[in-house]
Amino acid sequence: MKLNNIRLCVTKFRECFFFDRDILGFKVLWGNETSAFAEFDTGLSRLALFHRELMAQSVGVHDLPLESKSMDPFVLIFEVDQVDRKYKELQDKGITFITEPTVRENWGMKVSHFRDPQGNMIEIYEGLE
């Protein structure tokens, strides 16, 4: 088995589509803002969006709440050449960051975090070496 993509099941499909395409700059491999499924080329892997309600129907859990409050169940991690440069670039596109670029010596990296329109946490990082 090999990982094909990470699929985010979202209720704000249109907003997330434009965010991934226009703000993060990922190339659309399939879909559009109204297709309820889209796939993006992120470089070494793919990121897919799927409307959460349709995913719930397809696996038979449509009677469960689509929204819930909890700790982040996952974080999307993107390696960048320079965190400070990408931080500024994304700020210029309207991103509000959760954390400023921070050196984490014990992690061996510099990191910063923000959220997409659905509230999914995203980390950008660069290695310290």
DSSP file (Angstrom, degrees, kcal/mol; ACC not computed):
  #  RESIDUE AA STRUCTURE BP1 BP2  ACC     N-H-->O    O-->H-N    N-H-->O    O-->H-N    TCO  KAPPA ALPHA  PHI   PSI    X-CA   Y-CA   Z-CA
    1    1 A M              0   0    0      0, 0.0     2,-0.3     0, 0.0     0, 0.0   0.000 360.0 360.0 360.0 148.1    0.0    0.0    0.0
    2    2 A K        -     0   0    0      0, 0.0     2,-0.3     0, 0.0     0, 0.0  -0.996 360.0-101.7-140.8 146.5    1.1    3.6   -0.6
    3    3 A L        +     0   0    0     -2,-0.3     3,-0.1     1,-0.2     0, 0.0  -0.484  34.3 179.6 -67.9 126.1   -0.5    6.8    0.5
    4    4 A N        -     0   0    0      1,-0.4    42,-0.5    -2,-0.3     2,-0.3   0.850  58.6 -31.6 -94.3 -44.4   -2.3    8.4   -2.5
    5    5 A N  E     -a   46   0A   0     40,-0.1     2,-0.5     2,-0.0    -1,-0.4  -0.982  50.9-108.8-163.7 168.5   -3.7   11.6   -0.9
    6    6 A I  E     -a   47   0A   0     40,-1.9    42,-3.3    -2,-0.3     2,-0.6  -0.958  34.7-154.7-104.7 127.4   -5.0   13.2    2.3
    7    7 A R  E     -a   48   0A   0     -2,-0.5     2,-0.6    40,-0.2    42,-0.2  -0.917   4.0-159.1-108.8 123.5   -8.8   13.9    2.0
    8    8 A L  E     -a   49   0A   0     40,-3.0    42,-2.2    -2,-0.6     2,-0.8  -0.890   9.6-148.4 -97.3 124.5  -10.3   16.6    4.0
    9    9 A C  E     +a   50   0A   0     -2,-0.6     2,-0.3    40,-0.2    42,-0.2  -0.847  31.9 176.7 -94.0 110.1  -14.1   16.2    4.5
   10   10 A V  E     -a   51   0A   0     40,-2.1    42,-3.4    -2,-0.8    43,-0.3  -0.798  42.1-158.0-121.3 153.2  -15.4   19.8    4.7
   11   11 A T  S    S+     0   0    0     -2,-0.3     2,-0.6    40,-0.2     3,-0.2   0.598  97.0  59.8 -97.8 -18.3  -18.7   21.6    5.0
   12   12 A K     >  +     0   0    0      1,-0.2     4,-2.6     2,-0.1     5,-0.2  -0.510  67.1 154.7-105.1  61.0  -17.2   24.8    3.5
   13   13 A F  H  >  +     0   0    0     -2,-0.6     4,-2.9    -3,-0.2    -1,-0.2   0.929  67.5  47.9 -58.9 -52.3  -16.2   23.2    0.2
   14   14 A R  H  > S+     0   0    0      1,-0.2     4,-2.2     2,-0.2     5,-0.2   0.921 114.4  46.3 -57.5 -47.5  -16.3   26.2   -2.0
   15   15 A E  H  > S+     0   0    0      1,-0.2     4,-2.2     2,-0.2    -1,-0.2   0.908 114.3  47.8 -62.8 -42.5  -14.3   28.3    0.4
   16   16 A C  H  X S+     0   0    0     -4,-2.6     4,-2.7     2,-0.2     5,-0.2   0.873 108.9  54.9 -67.4 -36.8  -11.7   25.6    0.9
   17   17 A F  H  X S+     0   0    0     -4,-2.9     4,-2.4    -5,-0.2     5,-0.3   0.961 112.1  42.1 -59.5 -51.7  -11.4   25.0   -2.8
   18   18 A F  H  X>S+     0   0    0     -4,-2.2     4,-3.1     1,-0.2     5,-0.9   0.873 113.5  54.1 -65.1 -36.4  -10.6   28.6   -3.5
   19   19 A F  I  X>S+     0   0    0     -4,-2.2     5,-2.5    -5,-0.2     4,-1.1   0.952 112.4  42.4 -60.6 -50.8   -8.3   28.7   -0.4
   20   20 A D  I  <5S+     0   0    0     -4,-2.7     6,-2.5     3,-0.2    -2,-0.2   0.883 124.5  36.7 -65.7 -38.8   -6.2   25.7   -1.6
   21   21 A R  I  <5S+     0   0    0     -4,-2.4    -2,-0.2    -5,-0.2    -3,-0.2   0.948 130.0  25.2 -78.8 -51.1   -6.1   26.9   -5.2
   22   22 A D  I  <5S+     0   0    0     -4,-3.1    -3,-0.2    -5,-0.3    -2,-0.1   0.851 130.3  32.3 -90.9 -36.2   -5.8   30.7   -4.9
   23   23 A I  I  <<S+     0   0    0     -4,-1.1    -3,-0.2    -5,-0.9    -4,-0.1   0.930 130.3  31.6 -87.6 -51.9   -4.2   31.3   -1.5
   24   24 A L  S   <S-     0   0    0     -5,-2.5    -3,-0.2    -6,-0.1    -4,-0.2   0.724 100.9-134.1 -80.1 -20.5   -2.0   28.2   -1.1
   25   25 A G        +     0   0    0     -6,-0.4     2,-0.2     1,-0.2    -4,-0.2   0.745  41.6 163.4  80.1  24.8   -1.4   28.0   -4.9
   26   26 A F        -     0   0    0     -6,-2.5     2,-0.3     1,-0.1    -1,-0.2  -0.564  41.1-115.2 -79.4 140.5   -2.0   24.3   -5.4
   27   27 A K  E     -B   41   0A   0     14,-1.0    14,-2.7    -2,-0.2     2,-0.5  -0.572  27.9-122.9 -73.9 130.9   -2.6   23.1   -9.0
   28   28 A V  E     +B   40   0A   0     -2,-0.3    12,-0.3    12,-0.2     3,-0.1  -0.646  30.2 177.3 -77.0 122.5   -6.1   21.6   -9.4
   29   29 A L  E    S-     0   0A   0     10,-3.2     2,-0.3    -2,-0.5    11,-0.2   0.756  70.7  -0.2 -92.2 -31.8   -5.8   18.0  -10.8
   30   30 A W  E    S+B   39   0A   0      9,-1.6     9,-2.4     2,-0.0    -1,-0.4  -0.977 103.7  19.2-157.4 143.2   -9.6   17.4  -10.7
   31   31 A G        -     0   0    0     -2,-0.3     2,-0.2     7,-0.2     7,-0.2  -0.181  53.9-125.9  95.9 177.4  -12.8   19.3   -9.8
   32   32 A N    >   -     0   0    0      5,-0.4     3,-1.4    -2,-0.1     4,-0.3  -0.841  46.0 -71.0-151.1-173.2  -13.9   22.8   -9.4
   33   33 A E  T 3  S+     0   0    0      1,-0.3   -16,-0.1    -2,-0.2     3,-0.1   0.613 130.2  38.8 -67.3 -11.1  -15.6   25.0   -6.7
   34   34 A T  T 3  S+     0   0    0      1,-0.1    -1,-0.3     3,-0.1   -20,-0.1   0.362  90.0  89.5-115.6   3.9  -19.0   23.3   -7.3
   35   35 A S  S <  S-     0   0    0     -3,-1.4    -2,-0.1     2,-0.1    -1,-0.1   0.595  81.5-135.8 -82.9 -10.7  -18.0   19.6   -7.8
   36   36 A A  S    S+     0   0    0     -4,-0.3    15,-2.4    -3,-0.1     2,-0.3   0.327  87.2  59.3  68.5  -7.6  -18.1   18.5   -4.1
   37   37 A F  E     + C   0  50A   0     13,-0.2    -5,-0.4    -5,-0.2     2,-0.3  -0.978  62.3 165.2-144.7 138.7  -14.8   16.7   -4.7
   38   38 A A  E     - C   0  49A   0     11,-2.1    11,-2.7    -2,-0.3     2,-0.4  -0.991  18.6-153.4-149.8 152.6  -11.5   18.2   -5.8
   39   39 A E  E     -BC  30  48A   0     -9,-2.4   -10,-3.2    -2,-0.3    -9,-1.6  -0.992  11.0-164.7-132.2 139.5   -7.9   17.1   -5.9
   40   40 A F  E     -BC  28  47A   0      7,-3.0     7,-1.9    -2,-0.4     2,-0.6  -0.911  22.0-126.3-124.7 147.1   -4.8   19.2   -5.8
   41   41 A D  E     +BC  27  46A   0    -14,-2.7   -14,-1.0    -2,-0.3     5,-0.2  -0.843  26.4 176.1 -89.8 118.6   -1.1   18.6   -6.5
   42   42 A T        -     0   0    0      3,-2.5     2,-0.7    -2,-0.6     4,-0.2   0.289  53.2-100.3-105.4   8.6    0.9   19.7   -3.5
   43   43 A G  S    S+     0   0    0      2,-0.4    -1,-0.1     1,-0.1     3,-0.0  -0.807 109.1  23.3 112.6 -90.9    4.3   18.6   -4.8
   44   44 A L  S    S+     0   0    0     -2,-0.7     2,-0.3    -3,-0.1    -1,-0.1   0.617 133.1  13.8 -86.5 -13.1    5.2   15.2   -3.3
   45   45 A S  S    S-     0   0    0    -39,-0.0    -3,-2.5     2,-0.0    -2,-0.4  -0.824  77.5-105.4-146.5-177.0    1.6   14.2   -2.5
   46   46 A R  E     -aC   5  41A   0    -42,-0.5   -40,-1.9    -2,-0.3     2,-0.4  -0.900  15.5-152.4-120.4 151.0   -2.0   15.1   -3.2
   47   47 A L  E     -aC   6  40A   0     -7,-1.9    -7,-3.0    -2,-0.3     2,-0.4  -0.985  15.4-166.6-119.8 130.3   -4.6   16.9   -1.2
   48   48 A A  E     -aC   7  39A   0    -42,-3.3   -40,-3.0    -2,-0.4     2,-0.4  -0.911   8.2-155.9-118.4 146.6   -8.3   16.1   -1.8
   49   49 A L  E     +aC   8  38A   0    -11,-2.7   -11,-2.1    -2,-0.4     2,-0.3  -0.949  14.6 176.5-114.7 140.4  -11.5   17.9   -0.6
   50   50 A F  E     -aC   9  37A   0    -42,-2.2   -40,-2.1    -2,-0.4   -13,-0.2  -0.993  40.0-103.0-143.2 137.0  -14.8   16.1   -0.3
   51   51 A H  E  >  -a   10   0A   0    -15,-2.4     4,-2.0    -2,-0.3     3,-0.5  -0.421  30.1-137.6 -62.9 126.0  -18.1   17.6    0.9
   52   52 A R  H  > S+     0   0    0    -42,-3.4     4,-2.6     1,-0.2     5,-0.2   0.844  99.7  54.8 -56.5 -40.0  -18.5   16.2    4.5
   53   53 A E  H  > S+     0   0    0    -43,-0.3     4,-2.1     1,-0.2    -1,-0.2   0.898 108.8  48.0 -63.6 -40.3  -22.2   15.4    4.1
   54   54 A L  H  > S+     0   0    0     -3,-0.5     4,-2.1     2,-0.2    -1,-0.2   0.882 111.6  50.2 -67.9 -37.6  -21.6   13.3    0.9
   55   55 A M  H  X S+     0   0    0     -4,-2.0     4,-1.3     2,-0.2    -2,-0.2   0.921 109.8  51.0 -64.6 -42.9  -18.8   11.4    2.7
   56   56 A A  H  <>S+     0   0    0     -4,-2.6     5,-2.8     1,-0.2     6,-0.5   0.903 111.2  48.4 -60.9 -42.1  -21.0   10.7    5.7
   57   57 A Q  H ><5S+     0   0    0     -4,-2.1     3,-0.9     1,-0.2    -1,-0.2   0.892 107.8  55.2 -64.0 -39.6  -23.7    9.4    3.3
   58   58 A S  H 3<5S+     0   0    0     -4,-2.1    -1,-0.2     1,-0.2    -2,-0.2   0.753 114.8  38.1 -70.3 -22.5  -21.3    7.2    1.5
   59   59 A V  T 3<5S-     0   0    0     -4,-1.3    -1,-0.2    -3,-0.3    -2,-0.2   0.295 115.3-110.5-110.6   8.7  -20.1    5.4    4.7
   60   60 A G  T < 5S+     0   0    0     -3,-0.9    -3,-0.2    -4,-0.4     3,-0.2   0.774  88.0 108.9  76.3  27.6  -23.6    5.3    6.3
   61   61 A V    > < +     0   0    0     -5,-2.8     3,-1.9    -6,-0.2    -4,-0.2   0.001  29.6 124.6-121.7  29.6  -23.0    7.8    9.2
   62   62 A H  T 3   +     0   0    0     -6,-0.5    -5,-0.1     1,-0.3    -1,-0.1   0.632  66.4  66.1 -65.4 -13.4  -25.2   10.6    7.8
   63   63 A D  T 3  S+     0   0    0     -7,-0.2    -1,-0.3    -3,-0.2    -2,-0.1   0.547  84.9  89.9 -85.1  -6.8  -27.2   10.6   11.1
   64   64 A L  S <  S-     0   0    0     -3,-1.9    -3,-0.0     1,-0.1     2,-0.0  -0.555  94.5 -88.4 -86.4 154.7  -24.2   11.9   13.1
   65   65 A P        -     0   0    0      0, 0.0    -1,-0.1     0, 0.0    -2,-0.1  -0.361  26.4-147.8 -63.7 139.2  -23.5   15.6   13.6
   66   66 A L  S    S+     0   0    0     -4,-0.1     2,-0.4    -3,-0.1   -55,-0.1   0.749  83.3  49.2 -77.9 -24.1  -21.4   17.1   10.8
   67   67 A E        +     0   0    0    -56,-0.0     2,-0.3     2,-0.0    -1,-0.1  -0.921  63.8 162.5-117.3 141.0  -19.8   19.6   13.2
   68   68 A S        -     0   0    0     -2,-0.4     2,-0.5     2,-0.1     0, 0.0  -0.984  34.5-122.6-152.8 150.8  -18.2   19.0   16.5
   69   69 A K        +     0   0    0     -2,-0.3     2,-0.3     3,-0.0    -2,-0.0  -0.828  53.4 124.2 -94.8 127.1  -15.9   20.8   18.9
   70   70 A S        -     0   0    0     -2,-0.5    -2,-0.1     0, 0.0     2,-0.0  -0.967  64.5 -67.5-163.9 173.6  -12.7   18.9   19.8
   71   71 A M  S    S-     0   0    0     -2,-0.3     0, 0.0     1,-0.2     0, 0.0  -0.335  75.4 -76.7 -63.6 157.2   -9.0   19.1   19.7
   72   72 A D        -     0   0    0      1,-0.2    -1,-0.2    -3,-0.0     3,-0.1  -0.411  40.4-157.8 -59.9 121.9   -7.5   19.1   16.2
   73   73 A P  S    S-     0   0    0      0, 0.0     2,-0.3     0, 0.0    -1,-0.2   0.645  72.8  -0.9 -78.1 -12.7   -7.7   15.5   15.0
   74   74 A F        -     0   0    0      2,-0.0    47,-0.5    48,-0.0     2,-0.4  -0.976  59.9-142.8-163.3 165.3   -4.9   16.2   12.4
   75   75 A V  E     -d  121   0B   0     -2,-0.3     2,-0.5    45,-0.1    47,-0.2  -0.997  19.6-132.1-135.4 132.9   -2.6   18.9   11.1
   76   76 A L  E     -d  122   0B   0     45,-2.3    47,-3.2    -2,-0.4     2,-0.5  -0.757  26.4-155.0 -82.9 128.9   -1.6   19.3    7.4
   77   77 A I  E     -d  123   0B   0     -2,-0.5     2,-0.5    45,-0.2    47,-0.2  -0.922  13.0-176.4-114.0 124.3    2.2   19.7    7.3
   78   78 A F  E     -d  124   0B   0     45,-2.9    47,-1.9    -2,-0.5     2,-0.3  -0.977  17.8-142.3-123.8 123.3    3.9   21.5    4.5
   79   79 A E  E     -d  125   0B   0     -2,-0.5     2,-0.3    45,-0.2    47,-0.2  -0.653  24.9-177.0 -79.8 136.4    7.7   21.9    4.1
   80   80 A V        -     0   0    0     45,-2.9     3,-0.2    -2,-0.3    47,-0.2  -0.888  35.5-122.0-129.3 161.2    8.8   25.2    2.7
   81   81 A D  S    S+     0   0    0     -2,-0.3     2,-0.4     1,-0.3    -1,-0.1   0.928 102.0  11.0 -68.3 -45.1   12.2   26.7    1.8
   82   82 A Q     >  -     0   0    0      1,-0.1     4,-2.4    -3,-0.1    -1,-0.3  -0.941  61.0-160.3-140.5 114.0   11.9   29.6    4.2
   83   83 A V  H  > S+     0   0    0     -2,-0.4     4,-3.1    -3,-0.2     5,-0.2   0.914  94.3  53.9 -59.5 -44.2    9.1   29.9    6.8
   84   84 A D  H  > S+     0   0    0      1,-0.2     4,-2.0     2,-0.2    -1,-0.2   0.906 110.7  45.9 -60.1 -41.9    9.6   33.7    7.2
   85   85 A R  H  > S+     0   0    0      2,-0.2     4,-2.4     1,-0.2    -1,-0.2   0.934 115.9  44.5 -66.5 -46.3    9.2   34.2    3.4
   86   86 A K  H  X S+     0   0    0     -4,-2.4     4,-2.8     2,-0.2     5,-0.3   0.885 111.0  55.8 -66.2 -38.1    6.1   31.9    3.1
   87   87 A Y  H  X S+     0   0    0     -4,-3.1     4,-2.3    -5,-0.2    -1,-0.2   0.937 111.4  43.2 -56.0 -49.6    4.6   33.5    6.3
   88   88 A K  H  X S+     0   0    0     -4,-2.0     4,-2.5    -5,-0.2    -2,-0.2   0.913 112.9  52.5 -65.1 -43.6    4.8   37.0    4.8
   89   89 A E  H  X S+     0   0    0     -4,-2.4     4,-0.6     1,-0.2    -2,-0.2   0.914 113.1  43.7 -59.6 -44.3    3.5   35.7    1.4
   90   90 A L  H ><>S+     0   0    0     -4,-2.8     5,-2.4     2,-0.2     3,-0.5   0.861 110.9  54.3 -72.7 -35.4    0.5   34.1    3.0
   91   91 A Q  H ><5S+     0   0    0     -4,-2.3     3,-2.1    -5,-0.3    -2,-0.2   0.920 104.2  55.8 -60.0 -42.4   -0.2   37.1    5.3
   92   92 A D  H 3<5S+     0   0    0     -4,-2.5    -1,-0.2     1,-0.3    -2,-0.2   0.736 104.8  54.1 -62.8 -21.5   -0.2   39.3    2.1
   93   93 A K  T <<5S-     0   0    0     -4,-0.6    -1,-0.3    -3,-0.5    -2,-0.2   0.315 130.5 -94.5 -93.7   7.0   -2.9   37.0    0.8
   94   94 A G  T < 5S+     0   0    0     -3,-2.1     2,-0.3     1,-0.3    -3,-0.2   0.515  71.8 150.8  98.9   5.9   -5.0   37.6    3.9
   95   95 A I      < -     0   0    0     -5,-2.4     2,-0.6    -8,-0.1    -1,-0.3  -0.547  34.3-150.9 -74.4 133.0   -4.1   34.6    6.1
   96   96 A T        -     0   0    0     -2,-0.3    19,-0.6    19,-0.2     2,-0.2  -0.930  19.4-141.5-100.8 120.0   -4.3   35.2    9.9
   97   97 A F  E     -E  114   0B   0     -2,-0.6    17,-0.3    17,-0.1     3,-0.1  -0.529  15.3-153.6 -85.9 148.3   -1.7   33.0   11.6
   98   98 A I  E    S+     0   0B   0     15,-2.8     2,-0.4     1,-0.3    16,-0.2   0.832  87.8  22.6 -80.6 -40.2   -2.2   31.2   14.9
   99   99 A T  E    S-E  113   0B   0     14,-1.5    14,-0.7     3,-0.0    -1,-0.3  -0.976  78.6-127.7-130.3 143.7    1.5   31.2   15.6
  100  100 A E  E     -     0   0B   0     -2,-0.4    11,-0.1     1,-0.2     2,-0.1  -0.424  57.2 -68.3 -76.6 161.9    4.3   33.4   14.4
  101  101 A P  E     -     0   0B   0      0, 0.0     2,-0.4     0, 0.0    11,-0.2  -0.351  66.6-176.6 -54.0 124.4    7.4   31.7   12.9
  102  102 A T  E     -E  111   0B   0      9,-2.7     9,-2.6    -3,-0.1     2,-0.5  -0.992  27.4-130.0-134.0 130.4    9.1   30.0   15.8
  103  103 A V  E     -E  110   0B   0     -2,-0.4     2,-0.7     7,-0.2     7,-0.3  -0.693  19.1-167.4 -78.4 124.8   12.3   28.1   16.1
  104  104 A R  E >>> -E  109   0B   0      5,-3.2     5,-1.6    -2,-0.5     4,-1.5  -0.822   5.7-177.6-113.4  87.2   11.6   24.8   17.8
  105  105 A E  T 345S+     0   0    0     -2,-0.7     3,-0.4     1,-0.3    -1,-0.2   0.888  82.4  54.0 -54.1 -43.4   15.1   23.5   18.6
  106  106 A N  T 345S+     0   0    0      1,-0.2    -1,-0.3    -3,-0.1    -2,-0.0   0.703 112.6  44.1 -69.2 -18.0   13.8   20.2   20.1
  107  107 A W  T <45S-     0   0    0     -3,-1.4    -1,-0.2     2,-0.2    -2,-0.2   0.613 107.7-127.1 -94.2 -17.0   11.8   19.6   16.9
  108  108 A G  T  <5S+     0   0    0     -4,-1.5    20,-2.1    -3,-0.4    21,-0.4   0.791  74.8  83.0  75.1  28.6   14.8   20.5   14.7
  109  109 A M  E   <S-EF 104 127B   0     -5,-1.6    -5,-3.2    18,-0.3     2,-0.4  -0.972  74.5-119.6-155.3 166.4   12.6   23.0   12.7
  110  110 A K  E     -EF 103 126B   0     16,-2.5    16,-1.9    -2,-0.3     2,-0.3  -0.953  42.9-178.2-108.7 133.3   11.1   26.5   12.4
  111  111 A V  E     -EF 102 125B   0     -9,-2.6    -9,-2.7    -2,-0.4     2,-0.3  -0.884  22.3-178.0-135.0 160.0    7.3   26.4   12.3
  112  112 A S  E     - F   0 124B   0     12,-1.6    12,-2.5    -2,-0.3     2,-0.3  -0.961  16.5-149.2-152.5 152.1    4.2   28.5   11.9
  113  113 A H  E     +EF  99 123B   0    -14,-0.7   -15,-2.8    -2,-0.3   -14,-1.5  -0.936  20.4 156.6-130.6 147.3    0.5   27.6   12.0
  114  114 A F  E     -EF  97 122B   0      8,-2.2     8,-3.2    -2,-0.3     2,-0.3  -0.910  30.6-116.6-151.5 177.1   -2.8   28.8   10.4
  115  115 A R  E     - F   0 121B   0    -19,-0.6   -19,-0.2    -2,-0.3     6,-0.2  -0.910  15.4-130.9-123.7 150.6   -6.2   27.5    9.6
  116  116 A D    >   -     0   0    0      4,-1.9     3,-1.8    -2,-0.3  -100,-0.1  -0.323  48.3 -85.8 -84.3 178.0   -8.1   27.0    6.3
  117  117 A P  T 3  S+     0   0    0      0, 0.0  -101,-0.1     0, 0.0    -1,-0.1   0.755 131.0  54.6 -60.3 -23.0  -11.7   28.3    6.0
  118  118 A Q  T 3  S-     0   0    0      2,-0.1  -107,-0.1  -106,-0.1  -105,-0.0   0.626 121.0-107.6 -82.2 -14.3  -13.0   25.0    7.5
  119  119 A G    <   +     0   0    0     -3,-1.8     2,-0.2     1,-0.3    -5,-0.0   0.472  66.8 151.5  98.1   4.2  -10.8   25.4   10.6
  120  120 A N        -     0   0    0      1,-0.1    -4,-1.9   -48,-0.0    -1,-0.3  -0.507  47.2-119.7 -69.2 134.3   -8.3   22.7    9.7
  121  121 A M  E     -dF  75 115B   0    -47,-0.5   -45,-2.3    -2,-0.2     2,-0.4  -0.561  29.0-168.7 -79.8 138.7   -4.9   23.4   11.1
  122  122 A I  E     -dF  76 114B   0     -8,-3.2    -8,-2.2    -2,-0.3     2,-0.4  -0.988   3.5-161.0-127.6 135.6   -2.0   23.8    8.7
  123  123 A E  E     -dF  77 113B   0    -47,-3.2   -45,-2.9    -2,-0.4     2,-0.4  -0.952   2.4-164.1-116.0 134.9    1.7   23.9    9.6
  124  124 A I  E     +dF  78 112B   0    -12,-2.5   -12,-1.6    -2,-0.4     2,-0.3  -0.939  22.4 170.7-109.3 142.8    4.5   25.3    7.5
  125  125 A Y  E     -dF  79 111B   0    -47,-1.9   -45,-2.9    -2,-0.4     2,-0.3  -0.982  26.1-159.9-148.3 158.8    8.0   24.4    8.5
  126  126 A E  E     - F   0 110B   0    -16,-1.9   -16,-2.5    -2,-0.3   -45,-0.1  -0.991  32.8-112.0-133.9 143.1   11.7   24.4    7.5
  127  127 A G  E     - F   0 109B   0     -2,-0.3   -18,-0.3   -18,-0.2   -19,-0.1  -0.405  17.7-134.3 -69.9 150.1   14.4   22.2    8.8
  128  128 A L              0   0    0    -20,-2.1   -19,-0.1     1,-0.2    -1,-0.1   0.660 360.0 360.0 -81.0 -16.0   17.1   23.9   11.0
  129  129 A E              0   0    0    -21,-0.4    -1,-0.2     0, 0.0   -20,-0.1   0.453 360.0 360.0 -96.8 360.0   19.9   22.1    9.2
